[in-house]
Amino acid sequence: MNATERNVQLIREGLEAFSRGDLGESLERMHPDVEWHVVFRLPDLPAPKEVLRGRDEIEALWKQFRSAWDELTVRLEEILYIDDERVVARARFQGRGAGSGAEVDRVVFYAFRIRDEQLIYSRAFDDEAAARADLGLENGA
């Protein structure tokens, strides 16, 4: 398996683990110095930092975030760009709020960076061009 295939597998398996509630497995795929940009804000949760650093900060946010949902999945739909260190991916975020039953179905475009076969950077955007620009890619790259 080459580096780009490993990167796809890393992203897919990490999202699958998160979606089934296995935060530990998902966090294991992250570099200890991971940088995670917060995307979603929920009114009933305290406002977190804009950028989380390290597995412990991410785990704390995820536990809090997941508690607000009866159902929550993030499914990889398509890899739009990949090289040995960068991935642009389209994913679908779907969930049903705990208590409210409100449903969310949203497409997001992730900018990921990989180091030492682990996720080192994650930031989601509403459009592909912004995700590509975040990683220093031209639209056609």
SERO-4910 file (N, C-alpha, C, O; in steps of 0.05 Angstrom, whole numbers):
BEGIN
 pado doro    nc1    nc2    nc3   cac1   cac2   cac3    cc1    cc2    cc3    oc1    oc2    oc3
  Met    A     17    -24      0      0      0      0     18     25      0     36     27     16
  Asn    A     13     43    -18     29     68    -20     18     89      0     -2     85     12
  Ala    A     32    112      1     25    132     21     -3    144     16    -17    148     35
  Thr    A    -10    149     -9    -37    160    -13    -59    140     -6    -80    148      5
  Glu    A    -54    115    -11    -74     94     -3    -76     93     27    -98     90     38
  Arg    A    -54     95     41    -54     95     70    -69    119     81    -83    117    101
  Asn    A    -66    142     67    -79    166     76   -109    164     73   -124    172     91
  Val    A   -118    152     51   -147    148     47   -158    129     69   -179    135     81
  Gln    A   -143    108     74   -151     89     95   -152    102    122   -171     97    138
  Leu    A   -133    118    128   -132    133    154   -156    150    158   -169    149    179
  Ile    A   -163    166    137   -186    184    139   -212    168    141   -229    174    158
  Arg    A   -215    149    124   -240    133    124   -244    119    151   -266    120    162
  Glu    A   -223    105    160   -226     90    185   -230    109    209   -245    102    228
  Gly    A   -217    132    209   -221    151    230   -250    162    232   -261    163    253
  Leu    A   -261    168    209   -289    178    208   -308    156    215   -328    160    229
  Glu    A   -303    131    206   -320    109    213   -320    104    243   -341     99    255
  Ala    A   -297    105    255   -295    100    284   -310    122    299   -325    116    318
  Phe    A   -306    147    291   -321    169    304   -351    165    301   -366    169    320
  Ser    A   -360    157    278   -389    154    272   -401    132    289   -424    134    297
  Arg    A   -386    111    295   -397     90    312   -393     95    342   -399     78    358
  Gly    A   -381    118    348   -377    126    376   -352    116    389   -348    118    413
  Asp    A   -334    105    373   -308     95    383   -288    117    382   -270    118    364
  Leu    A   -290    136    400   -272    159    400   -243    151    404   -225    164    393
  Gly    A   -238    131    420   -211    122    425   -197    113    400   -174    120    395
  Glu    A   -211     97    384   -199     88    359   -194    111    340   -174    112    326
  Ser    A   -213    130    338   -210    153    321   -186    170    330   -170    179    314
  Leu    A   -183    174    356   -162    190    367   -134    177    363   -114    191    359
  Glu    A   -133    151    363   -108    136    358    -97    143    330    -72    140    326
  Arg    A   -113    150    312   -104    157    285    -94    185    282    -85    194    261
  Met    A    -94    199    305    -85    227    305    -57    229    317    -50    215    336
  His    A    -42    247    306    -15    254    316    -19    267    344    -38    281    348
  Pro    A     -1    262    363     -3    275    389     -5    305    388    -17    317    406
  Asp    A      7    318    367      6    347    365    -16    356    345    -14    378    334
  Val    A    -37    341    341    -58    347    322    -70    375    328    -72    383    351
  Glu    A    -77    388    306    -90    414    307   -118    411    295   -120    402    271
  Trp    A   -139    416    310   -167    411    301   -182    438    303   -185    449    324
  His    A   -192    447    280   -208    471    279   -237    464    284   -248    447    270
  Val    A   -250    478    303   -277    473    310   -295    484    288   -292    507    279
  Val    A   -314    468    279   -332    475    257   -360    482    268   -371    503    261
  Phe    A   -372    464    283   -400    467    291   -402    479    319   -386    472    337
  Arg    A   -421    497    322   -427    509    348   -455    500    356   -474    501    340
  Leu    A   -458    491    380   -485    484    390   -492    503    413   -475    507    431
  Pro    A   -516    514    413   -523    534    433   -523    524    462   -518    539    480
  Asp    A   -528    498    466   -530    488    493   -503    478    504   -502    467    526
  Leu    A   -482    480    488   -455    473    498   -438    497    501   -441    517    486
  Pro    A   -420    497    521   -403    520    525   -386    525    499   -378    506    486
  Ala    A   -380    550    494   -365    556    470   -336    546    473   -322    555    491
  Pro    A   -327    528    457   -300    518    459   -281    537    445   -289    557    433
  Lys    A   -256    531    448   -235    546    433   -240    542    403   -252    523    395
  Glu    A   -230    561    388   -232    559    359   -214    536    348   -221    523    329
  Val    A   -190    533    360   -171    513    351   -163    496    375   -154    507    396
  Leu    A   -166    470    372   -158    451    393   -131    439    386   -126    435    362
  Arg    A   -115    434    406    -89    422    401    -86    398    419    -89    399    444
  Gly    A    -79    376    407    -74    351    422    -99    334    425   -121    344    424
  Arg    A    -94    309    429   -116    289    431   -134    295    455   -158    291    453
  Asp    A   -123    303    478   -139    307    502   -160    329    498   -183    326    506
  Glu    A   -152    351    485   -172    373    480   -193    364    461   -217    370    464
  Ile    A   -186    349    441   -205    339    421   -224    319    434   -248    321    429
  Glu    A   -213    301    450   -231    282    463   -251    295    481   -275    287    480
  Ala    A   -243    315    496   -262    329    513   -284    342    497   -308    341    505
  Leu    A   -277    356    475   -298    368    458   -316    347    446   -341    350    447
  Trp    A   -305    326    436   -321    305    423   -341    293    442   -364    288    435
  Lys    A   -333    287    466   -351    275    486   -374    294    491   -397    286    493
  Gln    A   -368    319    494   -389    340    499   -407    342    475   -431    343    477
  Phe    A   -395    343    451   -409    347    426   -428    323    421   -451    327    415
  Arg    A   -417    299    425   -433    275    419   -457    273    438   -478    261    431
  Ser    A   -455    283    462   -477    281    482   -501    297    473   -523    292    483
  Ala    A   -497    315    454   -520    331    444   -535    317    421   -554    328    411
  Trp    A   -526    293    413   -538    280    390   -547    251    398   -533    237    411
  Asp    A   -572    244    388   -581    216    391   -567    199    369   -560    177    374
  Glu    A   -564    211    346   -550    198    324   -531    217    311   -536    241    309
  Leu    A   -508    207    303   -487    224    292   -468    208    274   -456    189    284
  Thr    A   -466    215    249   -447    202    231   -434    223    213   -445    243    206
  Val    A   -409    217    207   -394    232    187   -384    212    167   -367    195    173
  Arg    A   -394    213    143   -388    193    122   -371    206    100   -379    226     88
  Leu    A   -349    194     94   -332    202     72   -347    196     46   -354    174     41
  Glu    A   -351    217     30   -364    214      4   -344    212    -19   -347    196    -37
  Glu    A   -323    229    -18   -304    229    -41   -278    243    -33   -278    263    -18
  Ile    A   -257    231    -42   -230    244    -40   -227    261    -64   -228    251    -87
  Leu    A   -223    287    -60   -222    306    -82   -193    313    -90   -188    321   -113
  Tyr    A   -175    309    -71   -146    313    -76   -131    298    -55   -140    296    -32
  Ile    A   -109    286    -63    -93    272    -44    -64    271    -54    -58    268    -77
  Asp    A    -45    275    -35    -17    269    -40     -6    257    -14    -22    248      3
  Asp    A     20    256    -11     32    243     12     26    257     39     28    244     60
  Glu    A     19    283     38     15    298     63    -12    312     65    -20    320     87
  Arg    A    -26    315     43    -51    331     43    -74    315     31    -71    300     12
  Val    A    -98    320     42   -122    308     32   -144    329     33   -148    343     53
  Val    A   -159    331     11   -184    346     10   -206    326      6   -205    310    -13
  Ala    A   -226    326     23   -247    306     22   -274    319     26   -277    338     40
  Arg    A   -294    307     12   -322    315     16   -334    294     34   -331    270     29
  Ala    A   -347    303     55   -360    285     74   -388    295     80   -394    318     77
  Arg    A   -405    277     89   -432    283     96   -435    280    126   -431    258    137
  Phe    A   -443    301    140   -449    302    168   -479    299    172   -494    315    162
  Gln    A   -487    278    186   -516    273    190   -520    267    220   -505    253    232
  Gly    A   -541    279    231   -547    274    259   -575    281    266   -590    295    251
  Arg    A   -583    272    290   -609    278    301   -604    287    330   -593    272    346
  Gly    A   -613    311    336   -608    323    362   -621    307    385   -644    298    382
  Ala    A   -607    304    407   -618    292    431   -640    310    442   -636    334    445
  Gly    A   -662    299    448   -684    314    460   -700    328    438   -724    324    436
  Ser    A   -688    345    422   -703    361    403   -711    344    379   -732    350    367
  Gly    A   -696    325    372   -701    309    348   -695    323    322   -701    313    301
  Ala    A   -684    347    324   -677    363    300   -657    347    283   -637    337    294
  Glu    A   -661    347    257   -643    332    240   -625    351    224   -633    373    216
  Val    A   -600    342    221   -580    357    206   -569    339    184   -563    315    189
  Asp    A   -567    349    161   -555    335    138   -539    356    123   -550    373    109
  Arg    A   -512    355    126   -495    377    116   -471    365    102   -458    346    113
  Val    A   -464    376     79   -439    368     66   -417    387     75   -421    411     75
  Val    A   -394    376     82   -371    392     89   -347    383     73   -345    361     64
  Phe    A   -329    402     69   -304    396     54   -281    399     74   -276    420     85
  Tyr    A   -267    377     78   -245    376     97   -218    381     84   -213    371     62
  Ala    A   -202    396     98   -173    399     92   -159    384    114   -160    391    137
  Phe    A   -145    363    106   -130    346    125   -100    348    118    -93    350     94
  Arg    A    -84    346    138    -55    342    135    -47    317    150    -57    312    172
  Ile    A    -29    302    138    -20    276    149     10    278    155     25    288    138
  Arg    A     18    269    178     47    267    184     52    241    199     37    234    218
  Asp    A     72    227    191     79    201    204     55    182    205     51    168    225
  Glu    A     40    182    183     16    164    180     -5    169    201    -20    151    208
  Gln    A     -6    194    211    -27    203    230    -38    230    222    -24    246    209
  Leu    A    -62    235    229    -75    261    224    -62    282    241    -61    279    266
  Ile    A    -52    303    229    -39    325    244    -55    351    243    -51    369    259
  Tyr    A    -74    353    223    -89    378    219   -116    371    207   -118    355    189
  Ser    A   -137    384    217   -164    381    206   -179    407    208   -180    420    229
  Arg    A   -191    415    185   -207    439    185   -229    434    163   -222    425    141
  Ala    A   -253    440    170   -275    436    151   -285    463    140   -283    484    153
  Phe    A   -295    462    116   -304    486    102   -331    479     88   -338    456     85
  Asp    A   -344    500     80   -370    497     66   -366    492     36   -385    485     22
  Asp    A   -342    497     25   -338    493     -3   -309    482     -8   -291    486      7
  Glu    A   -307    468    -31   -282    455    -38   -259    475    -42   -237    470    -34
  Ala    A   -265    497    -55   -244    517    -61   -231    527    -36   -206    530    -35
  Ala    A   -246    531    -15   -235    541     11   -217    519     23   -196    526     34
  Ala    A   -226    494     22   -210    472     33   -183    470     18   -162    466     30
  Arg    A   -185    472     -9   -160    471    -25   -141    494    -19   -117    490    -16
  Ala    A   -153    518    -17   -136    542    -11   -123    539     16   -100    547     20
  Asp    A   -137    528     36   -126    524     63   -100    507     62    -82    511     78
  Leu    A    -99    488     43    -76    471     41    -56    481     20    -36    467     14
  Gly    A    -61    505     10    -42    517    -10    -44    504    -37    -25    504    -52
  Leu    A    -68    494    -44    -72    482    -70    -87    501    -88   -104    516    -79
  Glu    A    -81    500   -114    -96    514   -134   -122    498   -138   -123    474   -133
  Asn    A   -143    511   -148   -168    497   -153   -165    474   -172   -179    454   -169
  Gly    A   -148    476   -192   -144    454   -211   -125    432   -202   -123    412   -215
  Ala    A   -112    437   -179    -92    417   -170   -104    391   -161    -90    373   -152
***
